[in-house]
Amino acid sequence: MTDENQTEEVETGDAAIAVEEALPEGTEGRRVTHDMWVAGTEERPELRQFTDEGSQEMLPDEDEKNLDIQRGVVVDDDFELDDASDEEELQVINMGPQHPSTHGVLRLHMELEGETIRRVKPIIGYLHTGMEKTAETLTWLQGPTNVTRMDYISPFHNELVYSLAVEKLLGVEIPERAQAIRILMTELNRVASHLLWVATQGMDIGAISMMIYGWREREYLLDFFEKVTGLRMNHNFIRPGGVAADLPDGWEEDIEELLVKVPAGVEEYHEILDENPIFLDRTQGVGILTPAECRAFGVTGPNARASGIDWDLRKAFPYSGIDKYEFEVPLGQHGDVLDRYHVRMNEIDESMSIARQILETMPAGDYRTEDRKVTPPPRKRIDESMEALIHHFKIFTSGFSVAPGEAWQSVESPRGDLGVYVVSAGGAKPWRMHVRGPSFAHVQAMPAAVTDTLIADLVSTMASMDTVLGDVDR
Amino acid sequence: MAPDEPTAEGLTEEAAASGKVAEAAERELPDVPALAAIVGPYPSTSWVVADDEWVVSVDAAEYHDLVATAKDGGFNMFIDLCGVDYFRRDPRFEVVLTLVDTATPMRLRVRAGVAGDQPEIVTVSDLFPGANFYEREAYDLFGIDFPGHPDLSRILLPDEWEGHPLRKDYDVGSVPIQFKESHKVQ
């Protein structure tokens, strides 16, 4: 071994001497000279004698394909994986919690091989504010202010599912008008949520204009929410016993206006995206979840329906009188991002159709239950009667008590099965309130969808799952 | 505990009532054949049948087998798992698992009692991979151990957090928080 090294040194030593002789002073080695040379500042040294001759003979596989690659004729950038890949080639990358396309504070711990994701672990909890613990210190009537802040994209659904769970324990009857108002608001909220989704999905895969358009139509809906509840989000409008207030005067005209404006916008989205080759490339066959994976991980809502699982709680366990209205449940076949897009776009149409049916059949009546245990006396009575004033005061200070027991209630939120499990010990506050957020399950299922795909597809998949981190961390 | 706060007394009575149901249940199975097939092999079960859901209470020892039977019986979609701290009741904790049969459709809620000192119940994440995160959450917030879980670590709280906040005896407010310029407010 030492002998070989010595002979090589001697040979290269000769070459080194030759270089020093030929180059001007301060330019040792060919590569350095070449990189440092700036046009016009100095004379380029003569390098020809060290380069061309015999260089091609050094190629190990001198076939026509390799030579073509060398000459730049063939651009061969298909990344092919070595079957026996070395562990050392894996690279660990953190994506988030401040990454813009994680839509919140989701952190993904990834092991990459080149641009291919080999393993991914979602890390959550950055938005955890202990809302389930907070719920135990709030009265039953104060609960909606708490839950409405969980999934902040669909606050009406949070309020509805909580109120339904409490009413299940209370056993109170809700008037038909209150039920219809609830369905109207939640279905419009579904449209607003899906519009936000299509806007951000478009933006995440490069269609920036989609972001602006989606926001535009969503704004019409938020204006209506503001008119009805006073707030654009975190409404505290749906409460145990009914809703906070009746619909304002002129709500029929507003809905009619929405029924024109929103479908017109959705028509434009179809024109922008449906045939767009870049959109199709980034969505077709990307982020696939099989039906078996959906069932195992508890993936529900549009994500499960895109995989072909016919599961919609509005059909399976109808709540708040939604079975009175006619609508279809759109289903996908492939479970990829494109199917999730089509399912959500169709759901917008179905929800607008439900809003039209409610507009045509809105029943007259009270907007909250007549049960005086949960509903304060009317404003007029408070002026006249001391007992009514005391009654009103007691409901809003110490609250009403709920019979001991446990109840599970779930509704179809824009993201999937939104469930609430409440346990009452008979007091004025919940003994335990647990919220099953659909996004929690979707974050967990993300590794199944993105393992062994490219990192660019992760962004598309993550956006298509429509996770809301307020729903995940609670 | 302040007098206006709820106590677990009502819940203790409820548990006693369900115990009576369990004694009766050993003699006759429910009218619903599908539910009878699930609870039949397990003597510790008691149940409540409603229109849209079946609620089955079971001992921790038979919990895993019951869930496996339910999975074979059509309840193949995992929905939820959470813990409840009933404090001053025996067993103190409860793990509540919710499964769904999408074909029927029917919801199944499995309530399994877990003893208070060193609470542990065998994992179901081998049957439903989706139970993984939910069991981590129950461990994080209640301190319930799930033997057999692949990665039982804190999920919502930081790793160095002490205690399990959703327990009823967790000392809320024990961590002092110094608000900026709070000394000026008097």
Interface residues (C-beta under 8 A of the other chain):
Chain A: I124 G125 H128 G130 E132 K133 C294 R295 A296 F297 G298 T300 I309 D310 W311 A316 F317 S398 P404 G405 W408 S410 D417 G419 Y421 V423 S424 A425 G426 G427 A428 K429 W431 R432 H434 R436 F440 A441 V443 Q444 A445 D473 R474
Chain B: D4 E5 P6 T7 A8 E9 G10 L11 E13 E14 D52 E53 N76 M77 F78 I79 D80 C82 V84 D85 V96 T98 V100 T102 P105 R107 R109 F128 P129 G130 N132 F133 Y134 L141 R154 I155 L156 L157 P158 P165 L166 V172
